[in-house]
Amino acid sequence: MTELETLYQEANDNEIEVFSAYFSPVKKAACICCGTFNVVLDHEKMESDAEEAEMLAHEMTHIKSGHLSFIVGTANTRIARVNRAYYEAATNRETVFELLPKEKLQKAIYSEGMDYWKIADYCGRTTDFVKKAFEVYDNMGIVFEVLE
């Protein structure tokens, strides 16, 4: 079973419905609660299975971790923006830990060097996700070894 199929199966097992729909000119994915938790993916904007897997895992991590922001009348207050930023950062970290753990990233660096696109190909991720992973680990003070 592919990683993407495994994620869809996990969503199904956790009673998370995944829908395909256009909902924004700039967003590719979102999680929505309407009595139950749902994930909406804009498949038209997905450039690869790797990107779809990353988006699905990210939105499911929002649900599993409880890092959800709610759209209400006060959604644009300063505290709401701070909360959304916090939840997004926490979800990014947890998604990176799940899809590209530091051991896997280190192994890719040993094998492929420090080029983002080579690491992405090696790990089955997108280059944007690899950049995000480096940012997450850098913020944690984790330094990766590079073979000379």
Buried (B, 14 or more C-beta within 10 A) or exposed (E): EEBBEEBBEBBEEEEBEBEEEEEEEEEBBBBBEEEEBBBBBBEEBBEEEBBBBBBBBBBBBBBBBEBBBEEEEEEEEEEBEEBBEEBBEBBBBBBBBEBBEBEBBBBBBEEBEEEBEBBBBBBBBBBEBBBBBBEBBEEEEEEBEEEE
